[in-house]
Amino acid sequence: MAEKTTGNAVPSPEPGGAASGTAKAEPQPRSVRVVLMALMIAMLLAMLDNMIVSPAMPTIVGDLGGMAHLSWVVTGYTLATAASTPIWGKLGDMYGRKGAFLASIVIFLVGSALSGMAQDMGQLIGFRAIQGLGAGGLMVGVMAIIGDLVPPRDRGKYMGMMTGVMAVAMIGGPLVGGTITDHLGWRWAFYINLPLGVVALAMVTAVLHLPKKKAQGRIDYLGAALLTVGISALVLVTTWGGSEYAWGSAVIMELIAIGVVALIGFLLVQKRAAEPIMPLHIFRSRNFSLMSLIGFITGFVMFGAMLFLPLYQQAVQGASATNSGLLLLPMLLSMMAVSMVAGRVTTSTGKYKIFPIVGTALMIVGFVLLSTMDTGTTRLTSGLYMAVLGAGMGFLMQITMLVAQNSVEMKDMGVASSSATLFRTLGSSFGVAIMGALFNRRVQDVMADRAGELGGKVTEKSAQLDAASLQQLPAVIRDAYQHAVSSGTHAAFLLGAAIGVAALLASFFVKETPLRGSGPADKKPAGDADGDSAQAVRDQHVAEVV
């Protein structure tokens, strides 16, 4: 329980979960809005980093050398982020959300500063891993603190804001990264994080005053270690499989075995741990389990689409790689607009079950449409198809987190947020790997059919050629490659549609449990003590901020 209590007058909650006498949602205090602004900056930091660094990679290799280890600059960051995500969530639940969040910002900024000062590739990889450790806490902290401060019923209003941050990162990241690298040098791709992080740090420190917590037990170190090993092994399988090592190679098989054994051991430890890293009881909630599955599938198909759409437009439609973020504009704008509308409707009506159903259906339709693209498809047509896919994503991106958080007690808000984030992260890793393997195989087959032995050699090392390499190819080989990419994306997008069917089926089983909060129609079944206690704690948190 909290060590301190508020002296502010907080209306006592009625059985419906809303404050007594509340007819409609109260406007958020200015200080809460300032906190939310700081959270959005922190979220931008976590999402923007890889987008900015990617365009600087060639320059980094030219300066530091170590081309053979270049992939670890991204892999080290990804591994640290994924492995630390559930641990940050548990630390916030046990010792206080604010302290954990501030610590993650500081670690991220330290990693950013050190990365900018790296003198060789080994140092850069290590410092990027430090960055990743901090990034794992940024996303979880944002989601969990919003869960503390804003009732689920009112949280829909902020869905569009969070989706907008994602759109800004994906569109602006490559542009900013390329500009910084060209004019200031690659080190500023990391230093740019410092002013933004300091602003977020100062705002959160000054305005956010959540009740302090005193842990009743110790961190489950064995569980944390097993989970870290399991997640790391799975991420390495999806990162190395089909690229660094063949899928059937001994290394990949060993990693799979290590991952499976570690995760089984983790589950066994969680059943006995006093303070489990990921309490298994949260999965007893049907909605939480379903949203974890839908979130995994959303990550699977979304990041696959973001990988192959720019590739298709560059290789087949002749778009410039410099503005690769702009190529996704139809999908991202549609996603942001739909997310805002869905959030407002959720806030005003308290209804949300229809959104996962409509979202997954549109996602499937979008992928089926994208799978029809060929070498003659215009940019306007592909843009319209992307808008359909974006609309589906807009219904899903934040509603999965909202329902997952609403399905647990306040004491588990951190682990619920981190678990939902982890499943989406793992989904993206598996999506990129599996869709990438299918794409690569299809490209190589078509190149061999259309261009013979020479075509097979062109894509022997990589089926994803950059614009410079593509322009150096003979016209016949270039034409074959354009058909191969079109065929490869066709196969990848059909797989996305097929995987989306599982999410659609899961959506029909979601139970529309009333959202806790202050909406006008907020009614809760009798005997729902968890809803009352959760609302009372949240009221206390908001009062503490003020």
C-alpha positions in Angstrom: 0.0 0.0 0.0 1.1 3.6 -0.3 3.1 5.1 2.5 1.6 8.5 2.1 -1.9 9.7 1.7 -3.4 12.7 0.1 -4.9 15.6 1.9 -6.9 16.6 -1.2 -10.6 16.0 -1.1 -11.3 13.1 -3.4 -14.9 12.0 -4.1 -15.6 8.5 -2.9 -16.4 6.1 -5.7 -19.8 4.8 -6.2 -20.5 1.2 -7.0 -20.4 2.1 -10.6 -16.7 3.0 -10.3 -17.2 6.7 -10.9 -16.8 9.4 -8.4 -19.9 10.3 -6.5 -22.1 12.8 -8.2 -20.1 12.6 -11.4 -22.3 12.9 -14.4 -19.5 13.1 -17.0 -15.8 12.8 -17.2 -14.0 15.7 -15.4 -11.4 17.6 -17.4 -7.9 16.6 -16.5 -6.0 19.0 -14.2 -3.3 21.1 -16.0 -0.6 19.3 -14.0 -1.8 15.9 -15.3 -1.7 17.2 -18.9 1.9 18.3 -18.3 2.8 14.8 -17.1 1.1 13.3 -20.2 3.2 15.7 -22.4 6.3 14.4 -20.7 5.2 10.8 -21.2 4.7 11.4 -24.9 8.3 12.9 -25.1 9.6 9.8 -23.4 7.6 7.5 -25.7 9.0 9.4 -28.7 12.5 8.8 -27.5 12.0 5.0 -27.3 10.3 4.8 -30.8 12.5 7.4 -32.6 15.9 6.0 -31.7 16.3 3.1 -34.2 14.5 5.2 -36.9 17.1 7.9 -36.6 20.1 5.6 -36.2 19.4 3.5 -39.3 20.3 6.1 -41.9 23.6 6.7 -40.1 24.7 3.1 -40.2 26.8 3.3 -43.4 28.6 6.4 -42.0 29.2 4.7 -38.7 30.8 1.7 -40.4 33.0 4.0 -42.5 34.2 5.8 -39.3 34.5 2.9 -36.8 34.9 -0.1 -39.1 33.6 -3.5 -37.9 31.2 -4.2 -40.8 31.0 -7.8 -39.7 29.4 -6.7 -36.4 27.1 -4.0 -37.7 23.9 -6.0 -37.2 24.7 -6.1 -33.4 24.2 -2.4 -33.2 20.5 -3.0 -33.7 20.4 -6.5 -32.2 22.0 -5.5 -29.0 19.5 -2.7 -28.5 16.6 -5.0 -29.4 17.7 -7.8 -27.1 18.2 -5.4 -24.1 14.8 -3.7 -24.7 12.8 -7.0 -25.0 14.5 -8.7 -22.1 14.2 -5.8 -19.7 10.6 -4.9 -20.5 8.9 -7.3 -18.0 11.4 -6.5 -15.3 10.7 -2.8 -15.5 7.0 -3.4 -15.2 7.5 -5.5 -12.0 9.9 -2.9 -10.5 7.3 -0.2 -11.0 4.6 -2.3 -9.3 6.9 -3.1 -6.3 8.9 0.1 -5.7 6.9 2.8 -7.4 6.2 3.8 -10.9 7.9 7.2 -10.8 11.2 6.0 -9.5 11.4 3.2 -12.1 10.4 5.5 -14.9 13.0 8.2 -14.0 15.7 5.5 -13.7 14.8 4.2 -17.2 15.1 7.7 -18.7 18.5 8.2 -17.0 19.8 4.9 -18.2 18.6 5.6 -21.8 20.3 9.1 -21.7 23.5 7.6 -20.4 23.5 5.0 -23.1 22.8 7.7 -25.7 25.7 9.9 -24.5 28.1 6.9 -24.4 27.0 5.7 -27.9 27.8 9.1 -29.3 31.3 8.9 -27.8 32.0 5.3 -28.9 35.5 4.9 -30.4 35.0 1.4 -32.0 32.2 -0.9 -32.9 32.5 -3.0 -29.8 32.0 0.0 -27.6 29.0 1.1 -29.7 27.3 -2.3 -29.4 27.8 -2.3 -25.6 26.5 1.3 -25.2 23.5 0.5 -27.5 22.7 -2.3 -25.1 22.6 0.2 -22.2 20.3 2.3 -24.3 18.1 -0.7 -24.8 17.9 -1.4 -21.1 16.5 2.1 -20.6 14.2 1.9 -23.6 12.6 -1.2 -22.1 11.4 0.9 -19.2 10.3 3.9 -21.2 7.4 2.3 -23.1 6.2 0.3 -20.0 6.5 3.4 -17.8 4.4 5.5 -20.2 1.6 2.9 -20.4 1.6 2.1 -16.7 1.6 5.7 -15.5 -1.2 6.6 -17.9 -3.0 3.5 -16.4 -2.5 5.0 -13.0 -3.6 8.5 -13.7 -6.3 8.1 -16.4 -9.3 5.8 -15.9 -9.8 3.3 -18.8 -13.1 4.9 -19.7 -11.3 8.3 -20.2 -8.1 6.8 -21.6 -9.5 6.5 -25.1 -9.0 10.2 -25.6 -5.3 9.7 -25.5 -5.1 6.8 -28.0 -4.8 9.2 -31.0 -2.0 11.0 -29.2 0.0 7.9 -28.6 -0.6 6.7 -32.2 0.4 10.1 -33.4 3.8 9.8 -31.6 4.3 6.5 -33.4 3.5 8.1 -36.8 5.9 11.0 -36.1 8.7 8.6 -35.2 8.2 6.4 -38.3 7.8 9.3 -40.7 10.3 11.8 -39.2 12.9 9.4 -37.9 14.6 8.5 -41.2 14.4 12.1 -42.4 15.9 13.5 -39.2 18.5 10.8 -39.1 19.7 11.4 -42.6 19.8 15.2 -42.1 21.7 15.0 -38.9 24.2 12.5 -40.3 24.8 14.6 -43.4 25.2 18.0 -41.6 26.3 17.3 -38.0 27.8 13.8 -38.1 26.5 10.4 -37.0 27.3 11.0 -33.3 24.5 13.5 -33.1 22.1 10.8 -34.1 22.6 9.7 -30.4 23.2 13.2 -28.9 19.8 14.4 -30.1 18.2 12.2 -27.5 19.8 14.2 -24.6 17.8 17.5 -24.8 14.5 15.7 -25.3 15.3 13.3 -22.4 16.3 16.1 -20.1 13.0 17.9 -20.7 11.0 14.8 -20.0 13.1 14.1 -16.9 12.6 17.6 -15.5 8.8 17.6 -16.2 8.2 14.2 -14.7 10.4 15.0 -11.6 8.6 18.3 -11.0 5.0 17.4 -11.6 4.4 13.7 -11.1 3.9 12.8 -7.4 2.6 9.2 -7.3 2.4 7.5 -3.8 5.5 5.7 -2.8 5.4 1.9 -2.5 7.1 -0.5 -0.2 7.8 -3.9 -1.6 6.4 -6.8 0.4 8.9 -9.2 -1.0 12.2 -9.5 -3.0 12.7 -9.4 -6.8 12.4 -12.8 -8.3 16.0 -12.9 -9.6 15.8 -16.5 -10.8 12.6 -15.8 -12.8 14.1 -12.6 -14.2 17.3 -14.5 -15.3 15.3 -17.4 -17.0 13.0 -14.9 -18.7 15.9 -12.9 -20.0 17.6 -16.0 -21.4 14.4 -17.2 -23.0 13.5 -13.9 -24.6 17.1 -13.3 -25.8 17.2 -16.8 -27.4 13.9 -16.3 -29.2 14.9 -12.8 -30.4 18.3 -14.2 -31.7 16.5 -17.0 -33.5 14.3 -14.5 -35.3 17.2 -12.2 -36.0 19.7 -14.7 -37.2 17.5 -17.3 -38.7 17.7 -17.3 -42.5 20.3 -14.5 -42.6 23.4 -15.2 -40.4 22.5 -18.9 -40.1 20.3 -21.3 -42.0 17.0 -22.1 -40.2 18.0 -25.7 -39.8 21.5 -25.0 -38.6 22.9 -26.2 -35.3 23.1 -22.7 -33.9 19.5 -22.0 -34.5 18.3 -25.3 -33.2 20.4 -24.8 -30.0 19.0 -21.3 -29.5 15.4 -22.7 -29.9 16.2 -25.4 -27.3 17.7 -22.9 -24.9 14.7 -20.6 -25.3 12.1 -23.3 -24.8 13.9 -24.8 -21.7 14.4 -21.4 -20.2 10.8 -20.4 -20.6 9.5 -23.6 -19.2 11.7 -23.1 -16.2 10.4 -19.6 -15.9 6.8 -20.7 -15.8 7.7 -23.3 -13.1 9.5 -20.6 -11.0 6.6 -18.2 -11.4 4.2 -20.6 -9.7 6.3 -20.6 -6.5 7.8 -17.1 -6.4 6.5 -14.7 -3.8 6.8 -11.7 -6.2 6.8 -13.2 -9.7 8.1 -11.1 -12.6 5.1 -12.0 -14.6 2.3 -13.3 -12.3 0.5 -16.1 -14.1 -2.9 -15.2 -12.5 -3.2 -12.2 -14.8 -3.7 -14.7 -17.7 -6.7 -16.1 -15.9 -8.6 -13.1 -17.3 -10.0 -14.1 -20.7 -9.7 -10.6 -22.0 -6.1 -10.2 -20.9 -5.1 -13.4 -22.6 -7.0 -12.6 -25.8 -5.5 -9.1 -25.9 -2.0 -10.5 -25.5 -2.7 -12.8 -28.5 -4.2 -10.0 -30.6 -1.3 -7.7 -29.6 1.2 -10.4 -30.7 -0.5 -10.8 -34.1 -0.8 -7.0 -34.5 3.0 -6.7 -34.0 3.6 -9.6 -36.3 1.8 -8.2 -39.3 2.4 -4.5 -38.7 6.1 -4.6 -38.6 6.2 -7.0 -41.5 4.2 -4.5 -43.5 6.5 -1.7 -42.5 9.5 -3.7 -43.7 8.1 -4.7 -47.1 6.0 -1.7 -48.2 9.0 0.7 -48.5 11.0 -2.1 -50.2 8.3 -2.7 -52.8 7.9 1.1 -53.5 11.6 1.6 -53.9 12.3 -1.5 -56.0 9.1 -1.7 -58.1 7.7 1.8 -58.1 11.0 3.7 -58.2 10.5 5.7 -55.0 13.5 7.4 -53.3 15.0 5.6 -50.3 15.8 9.0 -48.7 12.2 9.7 -48.0 11.3 6.1 -47.0 9.3 7.3 -44.0 7.0 9.3 -46.3 6.2 6.2 -48.2 4.2 4.9 -45.3 2.2 8.2 -44.9 -1.2 6.9 -46.2 -1.1 4.0 -43.7 0.2 6.0 -40.7 -2.3 9.0 -41.2 -5.2 6.5 -41.6 -4.0 4.7 -38.4 -3.8 7.9 -36.4 -7.2 9.3 -37.5 -9.0 6.0 -36.9 -7.3 5.6 -33.5 -8.5 9.1 -32.4 -12.0 8.4 -33.5 -12.1 5.0 -31.8 -10.7 6.6 -28.6 -13.4 9.3 -28.5 -16.1 6.8 -29.1 -14.8 4.5 -26.3 -14.7 7.5 -23.9 -18.2 8.7 -24.8 -19.9 5.2 -24.9 -17.7 2.9 -22.8 -18.1 0.3 -25.7 -15.0 -1.3 -27.3 -15.7 -4.9 -28.3 -16.6 -3.8 -31.9 -13.2 -2.2 -32.4 -11.0 -5.4 -32.3 -13.5 -7.1 -34.6 -13.6 -4.3 -37.2 -9.9 -3.7 -36.8 -8.8 -7.2 -37.5 -11.3 -7.5 -40.4 -9.9 -4.3 -42.0 -6.4 -5.6 -41.4 -7.1 -8.8 -43.3 -8.8 -6.9 -46.2 -5.8 -4.5 -46.3 -3.3 -7.3 -46.6 -5.4 -9.1 -49.2 -5.5 -5.9 -51.3 -1.7 -5.3 -50.8 -1.1 -8.9 -52.0 -2.6 -8.0 -55.4 0.0 -5.4 -56.1 2.3 -6.1 -59.1 4.8 -4.2 -61.2 2.0 -2.1 -62.8 0.3 -1.0 -59.6 0.3 2.8 -59.3 1.4 4.7 -56.1 -2.2 6.0 -55.7 -3.6 2.5 -55.7 -1.0 1.2 -53.3 -1.6 4.3 -51.1 -5.4 3.5 -50.9 -4.6 -0.1 -50.0 -2.2 1.1 -47.2 -4.9 3.4 -45.9 -7.2 0.4 -45.5 -4.5 -1.5 -43.6 -3.8 1.6 -41.5 -7.5 1.9 -40.5 -7.4 -1.6 -39.2 -4.3 -0.9 -37.2 -5.9 2.2 -35.8 -8.7 0.2 -34.3 -6.1 -2.2 -32.7 -3.0 -0.3 -31.6 -4.2 1.1 -28.4 -7.4 -0.8 -27.6 -5.4 -3.9 -26.9 -3.4 -2.1 -24.2 -6.6 -0.4 -22.8 -8.5 -3.7 -22.4 -5.5 -5.5 -21.1 -5.0 -2.9 -18.3 -8.7 -2.8 -17.5 -8.6 -6.6 -17.0 -6.2 -6.5 -14.0 -6.1 -5.0 -10.6 -4.2 -1.7 -10.0 -1.4 -3.6 -8.2 -0.6 -5.5 -11.4 -0.8 -2.5 -13.7 3.0 -2.5 -14.4 3.2 -6.2 -15.2 0.1 -6.1 -17.3 1.5 -3.1 -19.3 4.9 -4.8 -19.7 3.4 -8.2 -20.7 1.2 -6.6 -23.4 4.2 -4.6 -24.6 6.4 -7.7 -24.6 3.9 -9.8 -26.6 3.7 -7.1 -29.3 7.5 -6.8 -29.4 7.9 -10.6 -29.8 5.2 -10.5 -32.4 7.2 -8.0 -34.4 10.4 -10.0 -34.2 8.6 -13.2 -35.3 6.7 -11.3 -38.1 9.8 -9.8 -39.6 11.7 -13.1 -39.4 8.9 -15.4 -40.8 7.6 -13.0 -43.4 11.2 -12.1 -44.3 12.1 -15.8 -44.8 9.0 -16.3 -47.1 9.9 -13.1 -49.0 13.5 -14.1 -49.5 12.7 -17.6 -50.7 10.2 -16.3 -53.2 12.5 -13.6 -54.5 15.3 -16.1 -55.0 13.0 -18.5 -56.8 11.6 -15.9 -59.2 15.1 -14.5 -59.9 16.4 -17.9 -60.8 13.4 -18.5 -63.1 13.6 -15.2 -64.9 17.3 -14.5 -64.9 18.9 -17.9 -64.5 22.2 -18.4 -62.7 23.1 -14.7 -62.8 19.8 -13.8 -61.1 20.4 -16.3 -58.4 23.8 -14.9 -57.7 22.5 -11.3 -57.4 20.2 -12.2 -54.5 22.4 -15.0 -53.1 23.5 -13.0 -50.1 20.5 -10.7 -49.7 17.1 -10.6 -51.4 16.7 -6.9 -50.3 18.8 -4.7 -52.6 19.2 -1.0 -51.9 18.5 1.7 -54.5 22.2 2.1 -55.4 22.7 -1.6 -56.0 19.5 -1.9 -58.0 20.6 0.9 -60.4 23.9 -0.9 -61.1 22.1 -4.0 -62.4 21.6 -4.6 -66.1 18.1 -3.7 -67.3 17.1 -7.4 -67.8 18.2 -8.3 -64.2 16.5 -5.2 -62.8 13.2 -6.1 -64.5 13.5 -9.7 -63.1 14.2 -8.3 -59.6 11.1 -6.0 -59.8 8.9 -9.0 -60.6 10.6 -11.0 -57.9 10.0 -8.3 -55.2 6.4 -8.1 -56.4 6.0 -11.8 -56.0 7.8 -11.8 -52.7 5.5 -9.1 -51.2 2.5 -11.0 -52.6 3.5 -14.1 -50.5 4.4 -12.1 -47.4 1.1 -10.1 -47.4 -1.0 -13.2 -48.0 0.7 -14.7 -44.9 -0.2 -11.5 -43.0 -3.8 -11.9 -44.0 -3.8 -15.6 -42.9 -2.3 -14.8 -39.5 -4.8 -11.9 -39.1 -7.7 -14.5 -39.3 -6.5 -15.9 -35.9 -6.8 -12.3 -34.4 -10.3 -11.9 -35.9 -11.5 -15.2 -34.4 -10.0 -14.2 -31.0 -11.8 -10.8 -31.2 -15.2 -12.5 -31.1 -14.4 -14.0 -27.7 -13.6 -10.7 -26.1 -16.0 -10.0 -23.2 -17.1 -6.3 -23.1 -16.4 -5.7 -19.4 -17.4 -2.2 -18.3 -14.4 0.2 -18.3 -13.6 1.6 -14.9 -13.8 5.4 -14.9 -16.1 8.4 -14.9 -18.1 8.0 -18.1 -21.8 8.8 -18.0 -22.8 5.2 -18.5 -20.2 3.6 -16.3 -22.0 0.7 -14.8 -20.3 -2.3 -13.2 -21.8 -5.6 -12.1 -22.6 -5.8 -8.5 -19.8 -7.3 -6.3 -16.9 -6.0 -8.5 -14.8 -5.0 -5.6 -11.7 -4.8 -7.7 -13.2 -2.1 -9.8 -14.0 0.0 -6.7 -10.5 -0.4 -5.2 -8.8 0.3 -8.5 -10.8 3.5 -9.0 -10.1 4.6 -5.4 -6.4 4.1 -5.8 -6.5 5.9 -9.1 -8.3 8.8 -7.6 -5.7 9.0 -4.9 -2.9 9.1 -7.6 -4.6 11.9 -9.6 -5.0 13.9 -6.4 -1.3 13.4 -5.6 -0.4 14.8 -8.9 -2.4 17.9 -8.2 
